[in-house]
Amino acid sequence: MRSEADEIQQIIDAYDNVVRQIDADARNPEMERAYGGIVRAGKGKLHESITNQLVYLAWKKLEQDESSLQVQHIVTQIPINHEYIESIRNPEIKKYLHDHLADLKYPLGIDWTVSIKKEDIQGFQPIIGIECKTYTENAMLKRVLVDCSLLKTIYPSMSFILVQLESQLGGDFSQLKPITYGSSSTHTLFSYFDIELKIITLLKGERKVDRPIHKAEYFKPLERVSLERSIDHISEVLERYI
């Protein structure tokens, strides 16, 4: 069985290999997609995979059975808010919506839904929604908070985590300190949502648009201490449900 240190090194090696290769692959004339699309796809898939592994390492750190944890891509059907229908003044539209209630849903997908096995319900219960971003700025954070709010209407006890490779949120999110104080804009957004969102940043240093990390001269290393701290943060959230 591999140790946590071995698995962390495996994540670092994968990150190094993939990120350093992205630019070369994107410039390959045989590739059909545009350069930017290839870069985004490469970083996105890598980041989702890293986050998946971090969740399992956090579960393992809590000395829990891996078979009692699921990390999946799940689309949740969000039903229409009935108060909205009742607020509609046009009786024909209101009747139409009442007649088509079964169809009035919004399919919401979040990058990872973490579920644990619960004996009392004889199945798996979703407990954490995780959004993975190669970087986040505050306009994107608004969308994340809205999605989390919608999911919370279905899973009231669900916790939420945003794992970003780089930060463009301002404040000290990119400093990777033991305690993050955040930024004025981010805290202001949080104040309007009844959502506790833990933000985890993996790479040190604020994102610079003109300094993409897949370029050799701007490459940022993924450090062991960052991954270890991320595992600790995820463990803290998971532990609430054990």
N, C-alpha and C positions, 0 to 999 in steps of 0.2 A: 504493500500500500504506500502510495506516495505521500510524503509529508506536506504540510502547508507551504513550507519554504520551497519545495520542489515545484508545487503547483503554481505558486506565485512566479517563480522563475520561468515556467512554461508560458505564462501569460505575457511576461515581459519579452521573451524571445519571439512569440507570435506577433506582438505589437511591432517590435523592431523590424521583423521580416516583411510584414504586410505594408506598413507605412512607407518604408524605404522603397518598396517595389511599386507603389501606387502610381507615382509619376511616370515611371518607365512604361507600365502597362497602358496608362492613359494616352501616352504619345505614340503607341504602336499603331501604324497606319492601317493595320488589318482590323482594328477594333471598329465596330460600326457606330457605337454611341459617341456622343460628343464628349470632349475631355472632361468638362465639369461634372457630367453625369457619372462618369466612371469613378472620378475622385470621390464624389458623395456616396456612391454605392459601396466603394471599398471601405471608407471610413465607417459608414453606418453599420455594415455587417460585422466589422471587426469590433466596434464598440458594443453592439448588442451581445455578441459572443462573450466578450470580457465581462460584461455585467452579469450575464447568466452564470458564469463560473464563480464570480464573487458571491452571488447569493448562495450557491451550494457550499462554498468555503465558509461562509458565515454560519450556515446551518450546521456544518460539521464542527465548527468552533464551539457551538452550543451543545455538542455531543448528542445530536439528534440523528435518527435513522434517515438516511437519504431517501429511502422508499416512501417516507411519509411527507415528502415535499415534491411539489410540481411547479415548474416555471414554464409557462406556456404563452403563446400568442392567442388571445381570446377576444372575440368581438362580442360586446354586450349590447343587447337591444334596449335602448332607453325609451320607455313609453312616454306618450304625450302627457303633459301636466293638465289634469282635468280642470283646474282652476282657470287655466287659459281658455279652455272651451267655453266655460260658463261666462267669461268676461266678454265674449264676442257678441256684438249687438245685432248683427244681421242674423235673423232666425233661420234663414235658409242655409247659411254657412254653418251655423251651430248644429243644425239637424244633420247636415252632410257629415260633419266630423263625428257626431255621435253614432251615425250609421256605419262609419268606417273605423271604429276604434281599434280593431285588431290590426289594421294596417299602419296606424300612426305611431311609428317607431323610428328612432335614429340609431343606426349601427355605429357604435363607438369602439374603436380599437386602440388599446394602449400597448406599448412595446412588449412589456412582460407583465403577466398576472401571476402572482405568487400565491399558491394555495397549499394548505397543510391538511393532513388527514385528521378528521375528527370522528371519534368513535360514536359520539352522541347523534351525529347525523348520518353515520355510516357512509361517509364519502369525503370529498375534499372541499374545503371552504376557502374561497378567495379572501386573502388577508392584506395583500400589498399590491398596489399598482405602481409599476416602475416605468418611467419615461426615459429613453436614452437619446441624448443629443450630442452631436460632435462639438457643438458649442450652443450657448443660449444667450440671447439678449432679452431685454424686458418685454418687448412686443411678443416674442415667442413664449415667454413665461406666462403672459396673460392667457394664451391658448391652453397651456398646460393646466393652469388653475381652473379654467372653465371645464376642461375634460374631467379633472379630478372631482369637481363639484357635481357633475352629472353622474359619475360613477358612484359617488357617495349616496345618491338617492336610492341606488340599488343595494349597495353594501355600506350601511351606515358606520360600521366599525372598521372600515378599511383604512390603512395607512398609505402614504404616498411618498415616493422617492424620485428625485430627478438626478440621474447620473450623467454628467457632462464631461467630455474629454477636456475641453477648454471652456473658460468663462468669458462672457462679454457683458456681464451683469453690473460691472462696476464694483465698488467696495473692495472687500478683501477675499472674495470667493476664490480668486486665483492664487492666493498666497499659501494655501494648504496648511493653515495653522491648526492646532488642536481645537481652538474655539474660533468660529467664524462669526463676525458681527454683521456681515451682509452689507447692503447698500441702501441709501435712502429711497431710491425708486422701488427696489424689491420689497422692502418693508411696507411701503405705502400700498403696493398691490396686495400684499398679504393681508393688510388690514381690512380689505373689502371682501375677503373670502373666508368662509369657515372651514379652512383646510390647513392641516399641518403638513407641510411639504419639506422633507429633508433634502437639501441640495448637497450632492457629493461631486467634487471636481477632482479629476485624475491627473491633469497636467498643470504644472506650475507656470504662472505668467499669464497676464490677460491676453486674450486672442487679438491678433492684429490681422486685419483683412489682407494686407499686402505681404504678410509673412506666413504663408500656409505651411503647416508642419510636414506635409509630404514632400516639400522641397528640401534637399539635403542641407542647404545653408541655414534653414530655419527649423530643422528637426528638433523636437523636444523629447527627451527621454521619459519613459514611464518608469518611475522610481518605486522601489520596493516599499518604502515607508508610506507612499501614497496608497498603494494597494492594501497594505496592512491596516491603515487607518480606515479605508473604505469598508473593509471586512468588519471592523469593529462597529462602524456606524450602522451597517445593515444588520449586524447581530443584535444591536440594541433595539431595533424595530421588531425583528423576528421574535425576540424574547418576550415581548408583550403578549404573544399569542400561545405560548407554551403552557 
